Amino acid sequence: MKPESVKPKVAFFDFAGCEGDQLQVANMEEKILDLIEVVDVVNFREIMTERSDDYDIAFIEGSIASDHDAERLKGIRENASWVVALGSCAAIGGINSIRNAQPYDLVQDRVYGDDADKIEAWDVAKPIDAVVDVDGYVYGCPINQDEFVHVVESLLQGKDPNIPTYPVCVECKMNENVCVFARDPEKNAANIKQAVDNGSPAEAGPFCLGPVTRAGCDSQCVNEGTTCWGCRGLVPNPNENAHQEVLEKYGLSVDEVMNKFNLYFGWQQEELKNEQ
Amino acid sequence: MSNNVNIDVEYLTRVEGHGNIKVNATNGKIEQCEWQVIETPRFFESMVVDHSYKELQHITSRICGICSIGHTLASLRATEDALDVDISRQDELLRKLILHAENMQSHVLHVGYLALPDLMGTGSVLPLASSHPEELKTVIRLHRLSNEMSELIGGRTTHPQRLIPGGFSKIPTEEELIDLRERLKNSTNDLTACADVLEATADGFPDFERETEFISLTSDEDYAFYDGIIASTDTGTYPVEDYLDVTNEFVVEQSTAKFARNNRASYMVGALARLNNNYDQLAPMAKGVAERFGLKPVNHNPFMNNVAQLVEVVHNVRDSIKIINTLLDEGLEAQDDYYEPEIEVKPGRGIGAVEVPRGILFHDYTYDENGICTAANCVIPTNQNHANIQKDMEKMVPNAINTKPEDEIKLDLEMLVRAYDPCISCSAHHLDVEFVDD
């Protein structure tokens, strides 16, 4: 089914997440007034009371982590022509997938103690494409408003959105940042290697996931003085597309970078292992 | 008269997160009257374990997109408390500034986009684009100003990048602060226009009061957001370290989030609680707005939380101008690019308490000798409000079923929950860590 009306109907739904991506839509300020000229918002629980099951595009924020969530998401998939993942939690599992690497009984015990049996949740948090087919992805934590608009326009025009498949290092070099690994000459190279071996790179001075992380953010965290945290997820085929020059210079392998310092990649790493 | 009532609001709209309102009455006898919280848990207190002190504010910022700056600051304060890290006066002022920005952003979003439609008789803010374009543009301008302010100080409106243990990785320039001060000064007309709109419609709030306890931070220095001790309208003050004796969280069947109580069966946190505890420290212009609505301490009408939020927005603007004046008078001390403060790691436990838009927020971390987190606890404002919402409903419903039709009761209850501006996805990762030595 394809939308018949000129003005497509869009809906927003949220699962396990912080609603920060929907907030980026609300934060478009005056541009929202332009947006509602070209689309009909028919379902957006965070800001409106009206609800409708008749929509063309469903934007999904948050990870899926329970049977109840999964059933609700499948229902949305049936109603929508296009399903778009909004932000890291929906697109790649994101920050929620940190716990995927922790034993689930320990996770439950730490948070709920004696009440753990009252909680219904999966032992891992999953991106939405682990449960339903997904037509478009807006990466980032939070999403970038321009990329959101670009993905929506592309879908409506029947084109593939132009999303980078190269790493953040490419953008970072264009921005002429000092490489994070070179910020503190005394602490680096050997020190980074040692810290990675110990599983605690943050202790060795700044560590950066730019070499393995999908670009498209304009390296904004490095521009703001910190490091790339990996929020846009791994580049496709990290072994081919990672930034080899930076990795070689500091004696790091792709596996070391993505396995030892990891906030957003939990689900993606599992998938990579399963493919191999 | 509605002797038979069946109200079943699944996924209440225009609030953050997922909550239900259930009321059942037959022949005037109430069989069910519940505020239910039904969010999938996210397990943050486990997620942070085994991570470095440098990552915790980045992870816990993701508890809530709307109050990500407040979570980041509560997190940094807990880490800095545990590691005995002092920050400079300049950094403290900049942090107070960005907390004002977030409070403004969140309150303007709530009052203007989420609460106002109830008073205007619409289901969302969207129809106001054609029916009240000037009013809506005023709200949008204030919302954009607060977002631009967050971006200027923190590098981004949501999930700030520059806020790190010990200070900032990058700070704004004096020119940027001068420009911001100008825009804050120029917002006076918009603030007045917002107060006009709310005053013209405020009789749409249901007439309701219930005496309760109000808890917030308080400080001798200012109307407390960033720093202070715990204050209760019932029982006086407590040091922040004693927060668990104040919050007393407990599990209830109807909710995946915990409830809290201190002196009574419930208490309230948020803008109204802050105003009730710290009214005298409001900026004069903010007090002027409170007076227009007859809002003075101690006010026990939860719907006045909407008004208290507007009063706080005015205070945020005025106090931000004052902070920028101080920063500029003292001269902004420059720092290196990609700045990272030196921090000596040591084992220990630290607690951070910060006022975020919805109320008092606590982060509590324990670190080992390598600066790796071994235990964490966060007490979220909305958790502390759940029991108060429930108790308000229990008072409101018995009166209403004898005097109002069902659809009016339903709207009143929805407006009641919205008045608390709940942030349900924040509140629903239960927080239970046993600190045996307390």
Contacts between the chains, C-beta under 8 A, distances in Angstrom:
chain1	res1	chain2	res2	distance
A	14	B	425	7.7
A	15	B	40	6.8
A	16	B	39	7.9
A	16	B	40	4.6
A	16	B	41	7.9
A	16	B	42	5.4
A	16	B	425	7.8
A	17	B	65	7.9
A	17	B	425	7.1
A	18	B	62	5.3
A	18	B	63	6.3
A	18	B	64	5.2
A	18	B	65	4.0
A	18	B	66	7.9
A	18	B	68	7.1
A	18	B	425	6.5
A	18	B	426	7.9
A	19	B	16	5.6
A	19	B	17	7.3
A	19	B	64	7.6
A	19	B	65	4.9
A	19	B	66	6.7
A	19	B	425	6.2
A	20	B	62	7.5
A	20	B	64	7.6
A	20	B	65	2.2
A	20	B	66	7.3
A	20	B	68	6.4
A	20	B	158	4.8
A	20	B	159	6.4
A	21	B	65	7.1
A	22	B	65	7.6
A	23	B	65	4.7
A	23	B	66	6.0
A	23	B	158	5.8
A	24	B	157	7.9
A	24	B	158	6.6
A	26	B	109	6.8
A	26	B	113	7.0
A	27	B	143	7.7
A	27	B	147	5.7
A	27	B	157	5.9
A	27	B	158	7.5
A	29	B	140	5.1
A	29	B	143	6.3
A	29	B	144	4.5
A	29	B	147	7.5
A	30	B	137	7.6
A	30	B	140	5.9
A	30	B	144	7.6
A	33	B	129	5.6
A	36	B	126	6.1
A	36	B	129	6.8
A	41	B	126	6.6
A	44	B	124	7.6
A	45	B	11	6.0
A	45	B	13	4.9
A	45	B	14	7.7
A	46	B	13	7.7
A	46	B	14	7.1
A	46	B	15	7.7
A	46	B	16	6.5
A	47	B	13	7.9
A	47	B	14	6.1
A	47	B	113	5.9
A	47	B	114	6.7
A	47	B	124	5.6
A	47	B	125	6.3
A	47	B	126	7.9
A	48	B	13	6.2
A	48	B	14	6.9
A	48	B	123	5.7
A	48	B	124	3.2
A	48	B	125	7.7
A	48	B	126	6.6
A	49	B	13	4.6
A	49	B	14	6.5
A	49	B	117	7.5
A	49	B	123	3.6
A	49	B	124	6.2
A	50	B	123	4.6
A	50	B	124	6.6
A	51	B	13	7.5
A	65	B	40	5.2
A	65	B	41	7.9
A	65	B	42	7.7
A	66	B	40	5.1
A	68	B	40	7.5
A	69	B	40	5.8
A	94	B	62	8.0
A	95	B	47	7.4
A	95	B	59	6.3
A	95	B	62	4.5
A	96	B	42	6.0
A	96	B	47	7.9
A	98	B	47	4.4
A	98	B	51	7.8
A	98	B	59	7.0
A	99	B	43	5.1
A	99	B	46	5.9
A	99	B	47	5.1
A	102	B	46	6.1
A	102	B	47	7.6
A	102	B	49	7.5
A	102	B	50	7.7
A	106	B	46	7.1
A	107	B	43	5.2
A	107	B	46	4.3
A	108	B	43	7.8
A	110	B	43	7.7
A	110	B	45	5.9
A	110	B	46	4.1
A	110	B	49	6.5
A	110	B	375	7.7
A	110	B	433	6.8
A	111	B	41	7.0
A	111	B	43	5.1
A	111	B	44	7.9
A	111	B	45	5.0
A	111	B	46	5.3
A	111	B	429	6.5
A	111	B	430	5.9
A	111	B	431	7.2
A	111	B	432	6.5
A	111	B	433	7.9
A	112	B	41	7.8
A	112	B	430	5.6
A	112	B	432	5.9
A	113	B	432	4.6
A	113	B	433	7.9
A	113	B	434	6.7
A	115	B	251	5.3
A	115	B	430	7.2
A	115	B	432	7.0
A	118	B	251	7.3
A	118	B	256	7.8
A	119	B	41	5.8
A	119	B	256	7.1
A	121	B	40	6.0
A	121	B	41	5.6
A	121	B	43	7.9
A	125	B	42	7.7
A	141	B	62	6.8
A	141	B	159	6.4
A	142	B	65	6.5
A	142	B	156	8.0
A	142	B	158	4.8
A	142	B	159	5.9
A	178	B	337	7.2
A	178	B	338	6.5
A	180	B	338	7.8
A	183	B	338	5.4
A	183	B	340	7.9
A	200	B	52	6.4
A	200	B	370	6.7
A	200	B	372	7.1
A	202	B	52	3.9
A	202	B	54	4.6
A	202	B	55	6.3
A	203	B	52	6.6
A	203	B	345	7.8
A	203	B	370	6.6
A	203	B	371	7.0
A	206	B	338	7.7
A	206	B	340	6.8
A	220	B	155	7.4
A	220	B	156	7.1
A	220	B	161	7.0
A	221	B	161	5.0
A	224	B	155	3.7
A	224	B	156	7.3
A	224	B	161	4.0
A	224	B	162	5.3
A	224	B	169	6.3
A	224	B	170	5.5
A	225	B	155	7.7
A	225	B	161	7.4
A	225	B	162	6.0
A	225	B	168	7.7
A	225	B	169	3.0
A	225	B	170	3.8
A	225	B	337	6.7
A	225	B	338	4.9
A	225	B	339	6.2
A	226	B	161	5.4
A	226	B	162	7.3
A	226	B	164	6.6
A	226	B	169	5.0
A	226	B	338	8.0
A	229	B	58	6.0
A	263	B	55	6.7
A	263	B	58	7.0
A	263	B	59	6.6
